[in-house]
Amino acid sequence: MPGHKNGLLFPGKYREVLRHDLTEISGLDDLHHPEGAIREAQQLIAACYNTDRSYMLVNGSTVGNLAMILGTCKRGDTVIVSRDCHKSVMHALDLAGVHAIYLATQKEPQTGTANGIEASLLREALQMETIRAVIFTYPSYYGFSFDLAACITTCREFGALVLVDEAHGAHFQADASIFPVSAIQLGADVVVHSAHKTLPA
Ligand SMILES: Cc1ncc(COP(=O)(O)O)c(C=O)c1O
C-alpha cells in the first residue's frame, strides 16, 4: 500500500511526489493515536495558534464540527445555533441528540448578507433556558466578521460553552493588523479551522 507502489506506476515528477505517500508504517505515526511525527506536528500547531491542544482532522471541517459538538454536548442538552451554520453542524446536533434553538443572523449593512449573531438577541435566548453551548459561524460565509467578543462575554455570564466554526478564518492569526481577531484569541472553548480553505493546505 498505497497501490501506486512508491510511485513506480507513475511517470516523471509524480513518481517523486508519490514516493512520500506512505501508509502507517513504523516512524510515520497514526493520526488516531499519535505518538511521533503527527503528535509533534499537533504540538507545533498548538504553539503556533496558542491553544491548549490542537488536532489535525481528516475529512475537513465537517469532521471538526462533528467532533466539537459530540465532544462537548450530551443527549438532551440544549444549544443555541447561528441560523447560517454549515449543514455539518445540523448533522452533529442530530447525531448527538441535542435540542437546538436557532438564532436569526443579523444583516451585514452594505451587502445584506447573513452575518453572525447580535449579542442582545443572544442574551434573550440564553435567558430562556439552561444552555450547554452556543455555536457560531465566524467569519460569515461572505467573509465578514461581527462582534464575537460581545457574544462571548454574554455566553460567559450564563456559563455556556463557546463553540466556533471558524472554517474560513484559519489565517486570522497570521496578521492581526489586517485580519479580524480570531475566535481563539477571543477565548472560545473550541474552534474548527479548514486549513484547505484559507491556508495553502
Ligand atoms: C463555514 C463552514 N463550516 C464547515 C464547512 C465544512 O467544511 P469541509 O467541506 O472542509 O468539511 C464548510 C464548507 O464549506 C463551511 O463553509
The ligand as an SDF file (V2000), in Angstrom:
LIG
                    3D

 16 16  0  0  0  0  0  0  0  0999 V2000
  -18.4960   27.5720    7.4900 C   0  0  0  0  0  0  0  0  0  0  0  0
  -18.2110   26.1430    7.0610 C   0  0  0  0  0  0  0  0  0  0  0  0
  -18.0910   25.2030    8.0060 N   0  0  0  0  0  0  0  0  0  0  0  0
  -17.8140   23.9150    7.6910 C   0  0  0  0  0  0  0  0  0  0  0  0
  -17.6480   23.5290    6.3880 C   0  0  0  0  0  0  0  0  0  0  0  0
  -17.3180   22.0980    6.0830 C   0  0  0  0  0  0  0  0  0  0  0  0
  -16.0170   22.0270    5.5980 O   0  0  0  0  0  0  0  0  0  0  0  0
  -15.4310   20.7880    4.8230 P   0  0  0  0  0  0  0  0  0  0  0  0
  -16.0010   20.8280    3.4400 O   0  0  0  0  0  0  0  0  0  0  0  0
  -13.9690   21.0220    4.8820 O   0  0  0  0  0  0  0  0  0  0  0  0
  -15.8310   19.5600    5.5530 O   0  0  0  0  0  0  0  0  0  0  0  0
  -17.7720   24.4740    5.3620 C   0  0  0  0  0  0  0  0  0  0  0  0
  -17.6200   24.0630    3.9710 C   0  0  0  0  0  0  0  0  0  0  0  0
  -17.9020   24.7460    3.0500 O   0  0  0  0  0  0  0  0  0  0  0  0
  -18.0440   25.8190    5.7120 C   0  0  0  0  0  0  0  0  0  0  0  0
  -18.1680   26.7620    4.7600 O   0  0  0  0  0  0  0  0  0  0  0  0
  1  2  1  0
  2  3  1  0
  2 15  2  0
  3  4  2  0
  4  5  1  0
  5  6  1  0
  5 12  2  0
  6  7  1  0
  7  8  1  0
  8  9  2  0
  8 10  1  0
  8 11  1  0
 12 13  1  0
 12 15  1  0
 13 14  2  0
 15 16  1  0
M  END
$$$$
